[in-house]
């Protein structure tokens, strides 16, 4: 019988013979050392067929390696995600430093593209406070001829207001009026100078809280679209939610969402706004996540709304 030992005895100096470890005549298998690796060949098959067998095995091994590499990558990504989540939850649980609010944040507020402060009353009480306490001689005053419309101040501090500033203040007056709840698309708004606004009613008449007399010419801006933008300002003392006329808000931050009159309740809409702003942000996800839902809701006009599609 042919064995590896008998071959080596017959040709002890032959290099090929020296590489043979064993021969199994019943299975046709021969084990050899090839370039330092032990491999098994079938001497009943051709060299090409033996080589093809190892080629197919190599392909299977490569696919397995790729699969293992992919699995490792996915596991690593999952681990990093879990680590991030743990750190996120730990940081989320940490106490927030309360940012000191400015005096004007009790009103609807924003800054125009030219950085003039725009303030709007939230109700009859704040309308009264806004006009009586905060109106100055250089201010422009905005209002709409509908029940439940706020008074709005464009505080120029003696500066020159542009047409854009005036339009933005008019849009605040329109958007935070009862026309929003009625789901109107637009509203006519007028503006006057501060000296034209008075609490003195004509003889025999009485002005209710939050109502004022307008004397002289009213300057109308017609078909002002009802639209509000709510965004996030990243300031030194923390994040600040800002809302109001779209042009004014978007001149301050690119991280903003526009809304129009619609059917979504303000709570649901506020959550969706925060979710989208979080997704759009870069490096501010945690801070936005921790932003107060109430701060967002405060800028949503009464009656809810929906995200603008254009």
C-alpha positions, 0 to 999 in steps of 0.5 A, spaced: 500 500 500 502 506 498 503 511 504 507 517 506 512 513 509 513 508 503 514 514 499 519 517 503 523 511 504 523 510 496 525 518 495 527 521 501 531 527 498 525 529 493 522 535 496 515 534 493 515 527 497 518 530 503 512 535 503 507 529 504 504 528 511 499 522 509 495 519 504 488 515 505 487 511 499 480 509 501 478 517 500 483 519 495 485 524 500 493 527 501 495 531 506 501 536 504 505 542 507 505 547 502 508 554 504 508 552 511 500 551 511 497 544 512 492 543 506 488 537 504 488 535 496 484 530 493 489 526 488 483 523 484 481 530 482 485 535 477 490 540 479 485 545 477 479 542 481 483 542 487 485 549 486 477 551 485 475 547 491 480 552 495 478 558 491 471 557 493 472 556 500 476 562 500 470 566 497 466 563 503 471 565 508 471 572 505 464 573 505 464 570 513 469 576 514 465 581 511 459 579 515 463 579 521 466 585 520 459 588 519 456 585 525 462 588 529 461 595 526 453 595 528 455 592 535 460 598 536 455 603 533 449 600 538 454 601 543 456 608 542 449 609 541 447 606 548 453 610 551 451 616 548 444 615 551 446 614 558 450 620 558 444 624 555 440 621 560 445 623 565 446 630 563 438 631 562 437 629 569 442 635 571 439 641 574 438 647 569 441 653 570 435 658 570 436 664 565 434 670 567 428 673 563 428 680 560 422 685 562 419 684 555 418 677 555 411 677 559 409 680 552 409 677 545 416 679 543 421 679 537 426 684 534 425 686 527 430 685 522 433 692 523 434 690 531 428 694 533 424 691 539 417 689 537 412 688 543 405 685 543 399 685 548 397 678 550 390 680 553 386 686 555 391 686 561 397 686 558 395 691 552 393 696 558 400 695 561 404 695 554 401 702 552 400 705 559 407 703 561 412 702 555 409 706 549 414 712 548 413 718 543 418 715 538 414 708 538 409 706 532 403 703 534 399 697 530 392 694 531 387 691 527 379 693 527 377 686 529 375 684 536 381 681 540 386 684 536 393 686 540 396 692 540 403 692 538 409 697 539 415 698 534 420 701 539 424 705 534 428 709 540 428 715 535 431 711 529 428 710 522 423 704 521 424 701 514 418 698 510 420 691 512 420 693 520 413 696 519 410 690 515 413 685 521 410 689 526 403 689 522 404 681 521 405 680 529 398 684 530 395 680 525 397 673 527 396 674 534 389 677 533 382 673 533 383 672 526 388 666 527 383 662 531 378 664 525 383 661 520 383 667 516 389 667 511 390 675 512 388 681 515 388 688 514 392 692 520 393 699 521 399 703 524 399 710 528 404 714 532 404 714 539 401 721 540 395 719 536 393 713 542 389 716 548 385 713 554 381 718 554 374 716 551 369 721 548 364 725 552 359 720 555 363 714 552 367 709 556 373 705 554 374 698 557 381 695 560 385 694 554 382 699 549 384 705 547 382 711 542 386 712 536 385 720 533 387 722 526 389 718 520 390 711 520 395 708 516 393 701 513 397 695 511 392 691 507 392 683 506 397 682 511 398 674 511 397 670 518 404 667 519 408 666 525 416 663 526 418 660 532 426 659 533 431 658 538 437 663 539 443 660 542 446 665 547 451 666 552 447 665 557 443 659 554 438 658 549 432 662 548 425 661 544 423 666 540 417 667 536 413 672 531 413 675 524 417 670 520 422 675 517 424 678 524 425 671 527 429 668 521 433 674 521 436 672 528 436 665 527 436 659 521 433 654 526 426 656 526 419 653 524 414 657 520 406 656 522 400 658 520 393 657 522 390 650 523 387 644 527 393 642 531 392 644 538 398 648 541 401 643 545 401 638 540 404 643 535 409 645 540 412 638 541 412 637 533 416 644 533 421 642 538 422 635 535 424 638 528 428 643 531 432 638 535 433 634 528 435 640 524 440 642 530 448 641 530 451 640 537 445 643 540 440 637 541 440 636 548 439 643 549 433 644 545 431 637 548 431 641 555 428 647 552 421 649 555 415 646 551 411 652 555 416 657 552 414 654 545 407 654 546 407 662 548 409 664 541 403 659 538 397 664 537 390 662 540 387 657 536 393 652 535 395 651 528 400 647 523 407 647 520 407 651 514 408 647 507 411 653 503 
